[in-house]
């Protein structure tokens, strides 16, 4: 998933705000395909910082429920491995 250093973020929406944080973040990330992002969403993260469809600069979950699993992986599983060194 990463070829170098990364920054993992857990995004949450304030309960007083409406909308879907996953859909909103995916909109900022841009289309999964780097070339499509460059063509149709030139201000998206993928268009600005991606290099190819594989090295597309950003990962975001597809399904809100998967966000919980992915956060547990990054912030519990991997963090636990760091503590073992």
FIFI-128496 format. One record per residue: residue number from 1; residue in one letter; x, y, z of N, C-alpha, C in turn. Coordinates in Angstrom, 2 decimals. Layout:
N
nr = NUM	rest = A	n_x = X	n_y = Y	n_z = Z	ca_x = X	ca_y = Y	ca_z = Z	c_x = X	c_y = Y	c_z = Z .
...
END
This chain:
85
nr = 1	rest = X	n_x = 0.82	n_y = -1.19	n_z = 0.00	ca_x = 0.00	ca_y = 0.00	ca_z = 0.00	c_x = 0.86	c_y = 1.25	c_z = 0.00 .
nr = 2	rest = X	n_x = 2.10	n_y = 1.15	n_z = 0.47	ca_x = 2.94	ca_y = 2.33	ca_z = 0.55	c_x = 4.34	c_y = 1.98	c_z = 0.08 .
nr = 3	rest = X	n_x = 4.97	n_y = 2.90	n_z = -0.65	ca_x = 6.34	ca_y = 2.68	ca_z = -1.09	c_x = 7.32	c_y = 3.50	c_z = -0.27 .
nr = 4	rest = X	n_x = 6.83	n_y = 4.18	n_z = 0.73	ca_x = 7.68	ca_y = 5.02	ca_z = 1.56	c_x = 6.93	c_y = 5.44	c_z = 2.80 .
nr = 5	rest = X	n_x = 7.35	n_y = 6.52	n_z = 3.37	ca_x = 6.69	ca_y = 7.04	ca_z = 4.57	c_x = 5.25	c_y = 7.41	c_z = 4.25 .
nr = 6	rest = X	n_x = 4.42	n_y = 7.36	n_z = 5.28	ca_x = 3.03	ca_y = 7.74	ca_z = 5.09	c_x = 2.51	c_y = 8.45	c_z = 6.31 .
nr = 7	rest = X	n_x = 1.42	n_y = 9.16	n_z = 6.12	ca_x = 0.71	ca_y = 9.80	ca_z = 7.22	c_x = -0.68	c_y = 9.18	c_z = 7.24 .
nr = 8	rest = X	n_x = -1.03	n_y = 8.56	n_z = 8.36	ca_x = -2.35	ca_y = 7.95	ca_z = 8.50	c_x = -3.24	c_y = 8.92	c_z = 9.26 .
nr = 9	rest = X	n_x = -4.44	n_y = 9.14	n_z = 8.76	ca_x = -5.40	ca_y = 10.04	ca_z = 9.38	c_x = -6.70	c_y = 9.31	c_z = 9.64 .
nr = 10	rest = X	n_x = -7.30	n_y = 9.59	n_z = 10.75	ca_x = -8.66	ca_y = 9.13	ca_z = 11.02	c_x = -9.55	c_y = 10.35	c_z = 10.97 .
nr = 11	rest = X	n_x = -10.45	n_y = 10.38	n_z = 10.02	ca_x = -11.33	ca_y = 11.53	ca_z = 9.86	c_x = -12.67	c_y = 11.23	c_z = 10.48 .
nr = 12	rest = X	n_x = -13.17	n_y = 12.18	n_z = 11.23	ca_x = -14.49	ca_y = 12.06	ca_z = 11.85	c_x = -15.26	c_y = 13.33	c_z = 11.58 .
nr = 13	rest = X	n_x = -16.56	n_y = 13.20	n_z = 11.51	ca_x = -17.43	ca_y = 14.36	ca_z = 11.32	c_x = -18.08	c_y = 14.70	c_z = 12.65 .
nr = 14	rest = X	n_x = -18.13	n_y = 15.96	n_z = 12.96	ca_x = -18.83	ca_y = 16.43	ca_z = 14.15	c_x = -20.29	c_y = 16.00	c_z = 14.05 .
nr = 15	rest = X	n_x = -20.83	n_y = 15.49	n_z = 15.13	ca_x = -22.22	ca_y = 15.01	ca_z = 15.13	c_x = -23.23	c_y = 16.09	c_z = 14.76 .
nr = 16	rest = X	n_x = -22.86	n_y = 17.35	n_z = 14.92	ca_x = -23.79	ca_y = 18.45	ca_z = 14.60	c_x = -23.83	c_y = 18.76	c_z = 13.10 .
nr = 17	rest = X	n_x = -22.92	n_y = 18.17	n_z = 12.33	ca_x = -22.87	ca_y = 18.43	ca_z = 10.89	c_x = -23.51	c_y = 17.29	c_z = 10.13 .
nr = 18	rest = X	n_x = -24.14	n_y = 17.60	n_z = 9.03	ca_x = -24.76	ca_y = 16.56	ca_z = 8.22	c_x = -23.79	c_y = 16.16	c_z = 7.10 .
nr = 19	rest = X	n_x = -24.10	n_y = 15.07	n_z = 6.45	ca_x = -23.29	ca_y = 14.62	ca_z = 5.33	c_x = -22.55	c_y = 13.33	c_z = 5.65 .
nr = 20	rest = X	n_x = -21.85	n_y = 12.84	n_z = 4.66	ca_x = -21.13	ca_y = 11.59	ca_z = 4.77	c_x = -19.64	c_y = 11.88	c_z = 4.65 .
nr = 21	rest = X	n_x = -18.90	n_y = 11.70	n_z = 5.73	ca_x = -17.48	ca_y = 12.04	ca_z = 5.74	c_x = -16.70	c_y = 11.20	c_z = 4.74 .
nr = 22	rest = X	n_x = -17.09	n_y = 9.95	n_z = 4.53	ca_x = -16.39	ca_y = 9.10	ca_z = 3.56	c_x = -16.58	c_y = 9.65	c_z = 2.15 .
nr = 23	rest = X	n_x = -17.81	n_y = 9.94	n_z = 1.78	ca_x = -18.07	ca_y = 10.48	ca_z = 0.44	c_x = -17.37	c_y = 11.82	c_z = 0.23 .
nr = 24	rest = X	n_x = -17.40	n_y = 12.67	n_z = 1.24	ca_x = -16.76	ca_y = 13.98	ca_z = 1.13	c_x = -15.25	c_y = 13.84	c_z = 0.95 .
nr = 25	rest = X	n_x = -14.64	n_y = 12.96	n_z = 1.73	ca_x = -13.19	ca_y = 12.77	ca_z = 1.63	c_x = -12.82	c_y = 12.13	c_z = 0.29 .
nr = 26	rest = X	n_x = -13.62	n_y = 11.17	n_z = -0.16	ca_x = -13.36	ca_y = 10.55	ca_z = -1.46	c_x = -13.44	c_y = 11.59	c_z = -2.57 .
nr = 27	rest = X	n_x = -14.33	n_y = 12.55	n_z = -2.42	ca_x = -14.41	ca_y = 13.63	ca_z = -3.40	c_x = -13.14	c_y = 14.46	c_z = -3.44 .
nr = 28	rest = X	n_x = -12.57	n_y = 14.73	n_z = -2.28	ca_x = -11.32	ca_y = 15.49	ca_z = -2.21	c_x = -10.15	c_y = 14.67	c_z = -2.76 .
nr = 29	rest = X	n_x = -10.19	n_y = 13.34	n_z = -2.53	ca_x = -9.12	ca_y = 12.47	ca_z = -3.01	c_x = -9.13	c_y = 12.40	c_z = -4.53 .
nr = 30	rest = X	n_x = -10.32	n_y = 12.39	n_z = -5.12	ca_x = -10.44	ca_y = 12.30	ca_z = -6.56	c_x = -10.63	c_y = 10.87	c_z = -7.02 .
nr = 31	rest = X	n_x = -10.89	n_y = 10.68	n_z = -8.31	ca_x = -11.10	ca_y = 9.35	ca_z = -8.85	c_x = -9.89	c_y = 8.44	c_z = -8.61 .
nr = 32	rest = X	n_x = -10.17	n_y = 7.15	n_z = -8.45	ca_x = -9.12	ca_y = 6.17	ca_z = -8.18	c_x = -8.09	c_y = 6.15	c_z = -9.29 .
nr = 33	rest = X	n_x = -8.54	n_y = 6.25	n_z = -10.52	ca_x = -7.64	ca_y = 6.24	ca_z = -11.67	c_x = -6.96	c_y = 7.60	c_z = -11.80 .
nr = 34	rest = X	n_x = -5.66	n_y = 7.60	n_z = -11.68	ca_x = -4.87	ca_y = 8.84	ca_z = -11.71	c_x = -5.13	c_y = 9.66	c_z = -12.97 .
nr = 35	rest = X	n_x = -5.18	n_y = 9.02	n_z = -14.12	ca_x = -5.37	ca_y = 9.76	ca_z = -15.37	c_x = -6.76	c_y = 10.41	c_z = -15.43 .
nr = 36	rest = X	n_x = -7.75	n_y = 9.73	n_z = -14.89	ca_x = -9.10	ca_y = 10.30	ca_z = -14.82	c_x = -9.10	c_y = 11.48	c_z = -13.85 .
nr = 37	rest = X	n_x = -8.41	n_y = 11.32	n_z = -12.74	ca_x = -8.33	ca_y = 12.42	ca_z = -11.76	c_x = -7.70	c_y = 13.66	c_z = -12.41 .
nr = 38	rest = X	n_x = -6.63	n_y = 13.46	n_z = -13.16	ca_x = -5.97	ca_y = 14.59	ca_z = -13.82	c_x = -6.88	c_y = 15.28	c_z = -14.82 .
nr = 39	rest = X	n_x = -7.63	n_y = 14.48	n_z = -15.54	ca_x = -8.50	ca_y = 15.00	ca_z = -16.59	c_x = -9.75	c_y = 15.69	c_z = -16.04 .
nr = 40	rest = X	n_x = -10.42	n_y = 15.01	n_z = -15.10	ca_x = -11.74	ca_y = 15.50	ca_z = -14.65	c_x = -11.72	c_y = 16.25	c_z = -13.32 .
nr = 41	rest = X	n_x = -10.73	n_y = 15.99	n_z = -12.49	ca_x = -10.66	ca_y = 16.62	ca_z = -11.17	c_x = -9.22	c_y = 17.09	c_z = -10.90 .
nr = 42	rest = X	n_x = -8.75	n_y = 18.07	n_z = -11.66	ca_x = -7.35	ca_y = 18.48	ca_z = -11.57	c_x = -6.93	c_y = 19.06	c_z = -10.22 .
nr = 43	rest = X	n_x = -7.87	n_y = 19.41	n_z = -9.38	ca_x = -7.52	ca_y = 19.97	ca_z = -8.07	c_x = -7.59	c_y = 18.92	c_z = -6.96 .
nr = 44	rest = X	n_x = -7.87	n_y = 17.66	n_z = -7.32	ca_x = -7.95	ca_y = 16.59	ca_z = -6.31	c_x = -6.54	c_y = 16.19	c_z = -5.86 .
nr = 45	rest = X	n_x = -6.47	n_y = 15.53	n_z = -4.73	ca_x = -5.18	ca_y = 15.07	ca_z = -4.18	c_x = -4.49	c_y = 14.14	c_z = -5.18 .
nr = 46	rest = X	n_x = -5.23	n_y = 13.22	n_z = -5.78	ca_x = -4.61	ca_y = 12.28	ca_z = -6.73	c_x = -4.06	c_y = 13.00	c_z = -7.96 .
nr = 47	rest = X	n_x = -4.78	n_y = 13.97	n_z = -8.46	ca_x = -4.30	ca_y = 14.70	ca_z = -9.63	c_x = -3.06	c_y = 15.52	c_z = -9.30 .
nr = 48	rest = X	n_x = -3.03	n_y = 16.10	n_z = -8.12	ca_x = -1.90	ca_y = 16.96	ca_z = -7.74	c_x = -0.66	c_y = 16.18	c_z = -7.35 .
nr = 49	rest = X	n_x = -0.84	n_y = 15.05	n_z = -6.64	ca_x = 0.32	ca_y = 14.37	ca_z = -6.06	c_x = 0.54	c_y = 12.96	c_z = -6.55 .
nr = 50	rest = X	n_x = -0.41	n_y = 12.39	n_z = -7.28	ca_x = -0.24	ca_y = 11.04	ca_z = -7.80	c_x = 0.77	c_y = 11.01	c_z = -8.93 .
nr = 51	rest = X	n_x = 1.31	n_y = 9.80	n_z = -9.18	ca_x = 2.28	ca_y = 9.62	ca_z = -10.26	c_x = 1.78	c_y = 8.62	c_z = -11.29 .
nr = 52	rest = X	n_x = 0.90	n_y = 7.72	n_z = -10.87	ca_x = 0.33	ca_y = 6.71	ca_z = -11.75	c_x = -0.91	c_y = 6.14	c_z = -11.08 .
nr = 53	rest = X	n_x = -1.58	n_y = 5.22	n_z = -11.74	ca_x = -2.76	ca_y = 4.60	ca_z = -11.13	c_x = -2.37	c_y = 3.80	c_z = -9.89 .
nr = 54	rest = X	n_x = -1.19	n_y = 3.19	n_z = -9.89	ca_x = -0.72	ca_y = 2.43	ca_z = -8.73	c_x = -0.19	c_y = 3.38	c_z = -7.65 .
nr = 55	rest = X	n_x = 0.61	n_y = 4.34	n_z = -8.03	ca_x = 1.18	ca_y = 5.32	ca_z = -7.09	c_x = 0.30	c_y = 6.57	c_z = -7.14 .
nr = 56	rest = X	n_x = -0.91	n_y = 6.44	n_z = -6.57	ca_x = -1.89	ca_y = 7.52	ca_z = -6.74	c_x = -2.00	c_y = 8.46	c_z = -5.53 .
nr = 57	rest = X	n_x = -1.02	n_y = 8.39	n_z = -4.62	ca_x = -0.83	ca_y = 9.38	ca_z = -3.56	c_x = -1.73	c_y = 9.26	c_z = -2.33 .
nr = 58	rest = X	n_x = -2.87	n_y = 8.59	n_z = -2.44	ca_x = -3.79	ca_y = 8.62	ca_z = -1.31	c_x = -4.67	c_y = 7.37	c_z = -1.30 .
nr = 59	rest = X	n_x = -5.01	n_y = 6.93	n_z = -0.11	ca_x = -5.96	ca_y = 5.83	ca_z = 0.04	c_x = -7.10	c_y = 6.32	c_z = 0.91 .
nr = 60	rest = X	n_x = -8.30	n_y = 5.98	n_z = 0.53	ca_x = -9.45	ca_y = 6.25	ca_z = 1.38	c_x = -10.42	c_y = 5.09	c_z = 1.24 .
nr = 61	rest = X	n_x = -11.11	n_y = 4.80	n_z = 2.31	ca_x = -11.99	ca_y = 3.65	ca_z = 2.34	c_x = -13.16	c_y = 3.82	c_z = 1.37 .
nr = 62	rest = X	n_x = -13.67	n_y = 2.68	n_z = 0.90	ca_x = -14.83	ca_y = 2.69	ca_z = -0.01	c_x = -16.14	c_y = 2.72	c_z = 0.76 .
nr = 63	rest = X	n_x = -16.15	n_y = 2.07	n_z = 1.91	ca_x = -17.38	ca_y = 1.84	ca_z = 2.66	c_x = -17.16	c_y = 2.35	c_z = 4.09 .
nr = 64	rest = X	n_x = -18.08	n_y = 3.13	n_z = 4.64	ca_x = -17.89	ca_y = 3.66	ca_z = 5.99	c_x = -17.53	c_y = 2.59	c_z = 7.04 .
nr = 65	rest = X	n_x = -18.13	n_y = 1.42	n_z = 6.97	ca_x = -17.81	ca_y = 0.37	ca_z = 7.94	c_x = -16.35	c_y = -0.07	c_z = 7.82 .
nr = 66	rest = X	n_x = -15.80	n_y = -0.05	n_z = 6.61	ca_x = -14.40	ca_y = -0.43	ca_z = 6.43	c_x = -13.46	c_y = 0.57	c_z = 7.08 .
nr = 67	rest = X	n_x = -13.91	n_y = 1.80	n_z = 7.23	ca_x = -13.07	ca_y = 2.81	ca_z = 7.88	c_x = -12.70	c_y = 2.42	c_z = 9.28 .
nr = 68	rest = X	n_x = -13.61	n_y = 1.81	n_z = 10.01	ca_x = -13.34	ca_y = 1.36	ca_z = 11.37	c_x = -12.24	c_y = 0.30	c_z = 11.34 .
nr = 69	rest = X	n_x = -12.36	n_y = -0.67	n_z = 10.45	ca_x = -11.36	ca_y = -1.74	ca_z = 10.35	c_x = -10.01	c_y = -1.18	c_z = 9.94 .
nr = 70	rest = X	n_x = -9.99	n_y = -0.27	n_z = 8.97	ca_x = -8.73	ca_y = 0.30	ca_z = 8.52	c_x = -8.07	c_y = 1.14	c_z = 9.61 .
nr = 71	rest = X	n_x = -8.85	n_y = 1.88	n_z = 10.37	ca_x = -8.28	ca_y = 2.66	ca_z = 11.48	c_x = -7.70	c_y = 1.74	c_z = 12.55 .
nr = 72	rest = X	n_x = -8.40	n_y = 0.66	n_z = 12.85	ca_x = -7.86	ca_y = -0.30	ca_z = 13.82	c_x = -6.54	c_y = -0.87	c_z = 13.33 .
nr = 73	rest = X	n_x = -6.45	n_y = -1.16	n_z = 12.04	ca_x = -5.21	ca_y = -1.70	ca_z = 11.48	c_x = -4.08	c_y = -0.69	c_z = 11.65 .
nr = 74	rest = X	n_x = -4.29	n_y = 0.53	n_z = 11.22	ca_x = -3.21	ca_y = 1.52	ca_z = 11.28	c_x = -2.87	c_y = 1.95	c_z = 12.71 .
nr = 75	rest = X	n_x = -3.88	n_y = 2.16	n_z = 13.54	ca_x = -3.63	ca_y = 2.76	ca_z = 14.84	c_x = -3.50	c_y = 1.77	c_z = 15.98 .
nr = 76	rest = X	n_x = -3.87	n_y = 0.53	n_z = 15.77	ca_x = -3.70	ca_y = -0.48	ca_z = 16.82	c_x = -2.70	c_y = -1.54	c_z = 16.40 .
nr = 77	rest = X	n_x = -2.93	n_y = -2.19	n_z = 15.26	ca_x = -2.04	ca_y = -3.27	ca_z = 14.82	c_x = -0.65	c_y = -2.75	c_z = 14.51 .
nr = 78	rest = X	n_x = -0.56	n_y = -1.78	n_z = 13.61	ca_x = 0.76	ca_y = -1.26	ca_z = 13.24	c_x = 1.42	c_y = -0.52	c_z = 14.39 .
nr = 79	rest = X	n_x = 0.67	n_y = 0.22	n_z = 15.16	ca_x = 1.23	ca_y = 0.93	ca_z = 16.32	c_x = 1.79	c_y = -0.08	c_z = 17.31 .
nr = 80	rest = X	n_x = 1.11	n_y = -1.21	n_z = 17.49	ca_x = 1.62	ca_y = -2.26	ca_z = 18.38	c_x = 2.92	c_y = -2.84	c_z = 17.90 .
nr = 81	rest = X	n_x = 3.07	n_y = -2.98	n_z = 16.59	ca_x = 4.33	ca_y = -3.49	ca_z = 16.02	c_x = 5.46	c_y = -2.51	c_z = 16.24 .
nr = 82	rest = X	n_x = 5.17	n_y = -1.22	n_z = 16.17	ca_x = 6.20	ca_y = -0.20	ca_z = 16.41	c_x = 6.71	c_y = -0.31	c_z = 17.84 .
nr = 83	rest = X	n_x = 5.82	n_y = -0.60	n_z = 18.79	ca_x = 6.20	ca_y = -0.72	ca_z = 20.19	c_x = 7.04	c_y = -1.95	c_z = 20.46 .
nr = 84	rest = X	n_x = 7.02	n_y = -2.93	n_z = 19.55	ca_x = 7.76	ca_y = -4.17	ca_z = 19.74	c_x = 9.21	c_y = -4.04	c_z = 19.32 .
nr = 85	rest = X	n_x = 9.57	n_y = -2.98	n_z = 18.64	ca_x = 10.95	ca_y = -2.82	ca_z = 18.14	c_x = 11.89	c_y = -2.43	c_z = 19.23 .
END
